[in-house]
């Protein structure tokens, strides 16, 4: 029996979108870390959300139908959660190695599963809880927390993970009534408003040689956002969220190739645990998950 038949086509689609999105996030993070040596973090976050807003306008211009939301409070809450989460993660990224910052933020998929079960009443059998816990154990192996050498900057990505999980659960909750385009429009709009208000407190005019990196960073991050939201529209949050752990693998590989940050042995061991835990969580769900009807 093929893997696709075991977990269902909708879950396969959601998993592929999630893994690809995590890879694009990591590549965008590599560029962001380079830019952070001369540009403020708030400006980096603003550039990313401005790129997302441009992608929304482009989709509408190409005929995308922007339906009226039925849940404006949730849309605003999702947008605010995402922008604060992104800001916190980027503050951590400025002070921590890429692989470390990424590993620390990866308590979020476990929070997504917990919130999905408690708030969305999604079915997650008790026998499957061992898999996200294995993956979370991999995160701890990679992060190697040691009270004697604790870096307070680690609190930034951890706080980001909680807000990210809340945003993803809101995404899943709205999937049956809100289109992906409407959700992205609200998220990018809320973010641009909040970040533009904060921009005067941290803005540096980029140098001529930085503009190409800025455009590529923003484009990669915007596409990754679309992939993630489509992944949660394709399948249960509890099925696709464990594959967000793949970002630690992407971060380790890209950090080694592009930032000369060669992963240590514990990073490789932790990454293996993360992959095993993520694959086990999805494999345990044997029934295909129907894609809910959405208004066009």
LINUR-V413756 format. One record per residue. N is the residue number from 1. RES is the residue in one small letter. SS is DSSP state (hx for helix, st for strand, lp for the rest). PSI is psi in degrees with one decimal (999 if undefined). D_LAST is the distance of its C-alpha to the last C-alpha in Angstrom with 1 decimal. Layout:
N/RES/SS/PSI/D_LAST  N/RES/SS/PSI/D_LAST
This chain:
1/x/lp/133.7/35.0  2/x/lp/158.2/32.5  3/x/hx/-40.2/30.9  4/x/hx/-39.4/27.4  5/x/hx/-32.1/28.5  6/x/hx/-44.4/29.9  7/x/hx/-10.2/26.9  8/x/lp/144.4/24.0  9/x/hx/-35.3/21.7  10/x/hx/-36.8/18.9  11/x/hx/-39.1/21.5  12/x/hx/-45.4/23.0  13/x/hx/-43.4/19.8  14/x/hx/-39.5/19.5  15/x/hx/-45.9/23.3  16/x/hx/-43.9/23.3  17/x/hx/-40.5/20.7  18/x/hx/-47.0/22.6  19/x/hx/-43.2/26.0  20/x/hx/-41.7/24.9  21/x/hx/-39.8/23.5  22/x/hx/-36.8/26.7  23/x/hx/-41.7/28.7  24/x/hx/-37.3/27.1  25/x/hx/-45.1/27.6  26/x/hx/-41.0/31.3  27/x/hx/-39.6/31.8  28/x/hx/-36.8/30.4  29/x/hx/-36.6/32.8  30/x/hx/-46.3/35.7  31/x/hx/-40.7/35.2  32/x/hx/-42.1/34.7  33/x/hx/-35.6/38.0  34/x/hx/-42.3/39.8  35/x/hx/-26.7/38.6  36/x/lp/-11.4/39.5  37/x/lp/-17.9/43.1  38/x/lp/-13.1/42.9  39/x/lp/142.3/39.6  40/x/lp/151.5/38.9  41/x/hx/-41.6/36.3  42/x/hx/-38.7/34.4  43/x/hx/-39.3/34.1  44/x/hx/-45.1/32.8  45/x/hx/-41.3/30.0  46/x/hx/-43.2/29.2  47/x/hx/-42.7/29.0  48/x/hx/-46.8/26.6  49/x/hx/-29.2/24.1  50/x/hx/-39.2/24.7  51/x/hx/-39.6/23.7  52/x/hx/-41.4/20.4  53/x/hx/-39.8/19.8  54/x/hx/-40.1/20.6  55/x/hx/-34.9/18.1  56/x/hx/-46.3/15.3  57/x/hx/-40.9/16.7  58/x/hx/-42.0/17.1  59/x/hx/-40.4/13.5  60/x/hx/-41.2/12.6  61/x/hx/-28.8/15.6  62/x/lp/8.3/14.5  63/x/lp/4.0/11.5  64/x/lp/135.4/8.9  65/x/lp/117.7/6.7  66/x/lp/94.3/8.3  67/x/lp/155.2/7.1  68/x/lp/131.7/10.4  69/x/lp/146.9/11.6  70/x/lp/-5.1/13.3  71/x/lp/64.5/15.7  72/x/hx/-35.8/17.3  73/x/hx/-43.1/20.5  74/x/hx/-37.8/19.1  75/x/hx/-43.9/17.2  76/x/hx/-41.9/20.6  77/x/hx/-41.1/22.5  78/x/hx/-46.1/20.5  79/x/hx/-44.1/21.0  80/x/hx/-40.6/24.7  81/x/hx/-42.6/25.4  82/x/hx/-42.2/24.1  83/x/hx/-38.8/26.1  84/x/hx/-39.5/29.3  85/x/hx/-45.9/28.9  86/x/hx/-41.6/28.7  87/x/hx/-44.5/31.7  88/x/hx/-43.5/33.7  89/x/hx/-42.2/33.2  90/x/hx/-33.5/34.2  91/x/hx/-41.2/37.2  92/x/hx/-40.1/38.2  93/x/hx/-30.5/37.6  94/x/hx/-24.9/40.0  95/x/hx/-9.4/42.8  96/x/lp/155.0/42.2  97/x/lp/152.8/42.1  98/x/hx/-48.5/38.6  99/x/hx/-37.0/39.1  100/x/hx/-47.4/40.4  101/x/hx/-41.2/37.7  102/x/hx/-43.1/35.0  103/x/hx/-43.7/36.9  104/x/hx/-32.3/37.3  105/x/hx/-9.2/33.7  106/x/lp/29.6/33.0  107/x/lp/-11.6/33.7  108/x/hx/-42.1/30.1  109/x/hx/-34.4/28.8  110/x/hx/-40.2/31.4  111/x/hx/-36.3/30.2  112/x/hx/-44.5/26.6  113/x/hx/-45.6/27.9  114/x/hx/-47.6/30.1  115/x/hx/-33.6/27.5  116/x/hx/-39.4/25.0  117/x/hx/-44.6/27.7  118/x/hx/-45.0/29.0  119/x/hx/-36.3/25.9  120/x/lp/-6.5/23.1  121/x/lp/31.5/25.7  122/x/lp/146.8/24.7  123/x/lp/121.8/27.5  124/x/lp/96.3/29.7  125/x/lp/148.4/33.1  126/x/hx/-35.2/36.2  127/x/hx/-17.3/37.5  128/x/hx/-8.9/34.6  129/x/hx/-24.7/35.5  130/x/hx/-30.7/38.3  131/x/hx/-50.2/35.9  132/x/hx/-28.5/34.1  133/x/hx/-35.4/37.6  134/x/hx/-44.9/39.0  135/x/hx/-41.8/36.4  136/x/hx/-35.3/37.2  137/x/hx/-37.3/40.9  138/x/hx/-37.6/40.2  139/x/hx/-42.9/38.8  140/x/hx/-36.5/42.1  141/x/hx/-44.3/44.1  142/x/hx/-45.3/42.5  143/x/hx/-31.4/42.8  144/x/lp/59.4/46.4  145/x/lp/131.5/46.6  146/x/lp/112.5/50.2  147/x/hx/-29.6/51.2  148/x/hx/-25.2/54.2  149/x/hx/26.3/52.0  150/x/lp/131.7/48.8  151/x/lp/117.5/47.0  152/x/lp/-23.6/45.4  153/x/lp/-18.7/42.6  154/x/hx/-21.6/41.3  155/x/hx/-25.4/40.0  156/x/hx/-55.9/37.4  157/x/hx/-29.3/35.3  158/x/hx/-44.6/35.9  159/x/hx/-36.5/34.5  160/x/hx/-36.4/31.6  161/x/hx/-36.7/30.9  162/x/hx/-44.4/30.7  163/x/hx/-36.0/28.2  164/x/hx/-44.8/26.1  165/x/hx/-43.5/26.1  166/x/hx/-41.6/25.1  167/x/hx/-40.0/22.1  168/x/hx/-35.8/21.0  169/x/hx/-39.0/21.4  170/x/hx/-36.4/19.3  171/x/hx/-47.2/16.5  172/x/hx/-39.0/16.8  173/x/hx/-34.0/17.1  174/x/hx/-3.0/13.8  175/x/lp/-28.9/11.9  176/x/lp/-14.9/11.1  177/x/lp/-21.7/9.6  178/x/lp/136.5/8.7  179/x/lp/157.4/6.6  180/x/hx/-38.0/9.5  181/x/hx/-43.5/9.5  182/x/hx/-41.9/9.9  183/x/hx/-43.5/12.5  184/x/hx/-35.8/14.3  185/x/hx/-45.3/14.5  186/x/hx/-45.2/16.1  187/x/hx/-47.4/18.3  188/x/hx/-37.1/19.6  189/x/hx/-47.4/20.1  190/x/hx/-43.8/22.1  191/x/hx/-45.4/24.0  192/x/hx/-39.8/25.0  193/x/hx/-49.6/26.3  194/x/hx/-44.3/28.3  195/x/hx/-33.1/29.6  196/x/hx/-36.0/30.5  197/x/hx/-31.3/32.6  198/x/hx/-16.4/34.4  199/x/hx/-39.4/34.8  200/x/lp/-21.0/38.1  201/x/lp/-4.8/39.7  202/x/lp/80.6/39.2  203/x/lp/132.5/38.7  204/x/lp/130.4/40.7  205/x/lp/119.9/40.3  206/x/lp/150.9/39.6  207/x/lp/160.7/42.2  208/x/hx/-34.5/41.6  209/x/hx/-8.4/41.7  210/x/hx/-13.2/38.9  211/x/hx/-37.3/36.1  212/x/hx/-44.3/35.2  213/x/hx/-37.9/34.9  214/x/hx/-45.7/32.9  215/x/hx/-45.8/30.3  216/x/hx/-43.9/30.2  217/x/hx/-47.2/30.0  218/x/hx/-41.5/27.1  219/x/hx/-44.7/25.1  220/x/hx/-42.7/25.8  221/x/hx/-38.1/24.8  222/x/hx/-44.4/21.5  223/x/hx/-40.6/20.6  224/x/hx/-39.9/21.9  225/x/hx/-41.5/19.7  226/x/hx/-42.0/16.5  227/x/hx/-41.7/18.2  228/x/hx/-46.2/19.0  229/x/hx/-35.8/15.6  230/x/hx/-32.0/14.2  231/x/hx/-42.7/17.4  232/x/hx/-21.4/16.8  233/x/hx/-25.2/13.3  234/x/hx/-28.6/15.2  235/x/lp/174.3/18.1  236/x/lp/143.5/20.2  237/x/hx/-39.0/21.5  238/x/hx/-18.9/25.0  239/x/hx/-39.1/24.6  240/x/hx/-26.9/23.4  241/x/hx/-34.9/25.0  242/x/hx/-26.6/28.6  243/x/hx/-6.1/27.7  244/x/hx/-20.7/27.3  245/x/hx/-19.1/31.1  246/x/hx/-17.0/31.2  247/x/hx/-30.3/31.1  248/x/hx/-32.6/34.7  249/x/hx/-46.3/35.6  250/x/hx/-44.7/33.8  251/x/hx/-39.7/35.6  252/x/hx/-45.1/38.9  253/x/hx/-49.0/38.7  254/x/hx/-33.7/37.5  255/x/hx/-39.1/39.9  256/x/hx/-42.7/42.7  257/x/hx/-38.6/41.8  258/x/hx/-20.6/40.9  259/x/lp/3.2/42.6  260/x/lp/31.6/45.7  261/x/lp/88.7/44.9  262/x/lp/125.7/46.1  263/x/lp/141.9/44.8  264/x/lp/170.1/47.6  265/x/hx/-39.9/48.3  266/x/hx/-28.9/46.7  267/x/hx/-41.3/43.5  268/x/hx/-40.7/43.5  269/x/hx/-45.4/44.4  270/x/hx/-39.6/41.7  271/x/hx/-38.1/39.0  272/x/hx/-42.5/40.1  273/x/hx/-38.9/39.8  274/x/hx/-45.3/36.3  275/x/hx/-42.4/35.2  276/x/hx/-45.7/37.0  277/x/hx/-41.2/35.4  278/x/hx/-44.2/31.9  279/x/hx/-39.5/32.3  280/x/hx/-37.5/34.0  281/x/hx/-43.1/31.3  282/x/hx/-39.8/28.7  283/x/hx/-29.3/31.2  284/x/lp/-16.2/32.1  285/x/lp/101.2/28.7  286/x/lp/-14.0/29.3  287/x/lp/133.7/26.6  288/x/lp/143.6/23.2  289/x/lp/118.7/20.4  290/x/lp/144.7/17.4  291/x/lp/124.0/13.9  292/x/lp/152.4/12.3  293/x/lp/135.5/9.3  294/x/lp/146.0/6.3  295/x/lp/135.8/3.8  296/x/lp/999/0.0
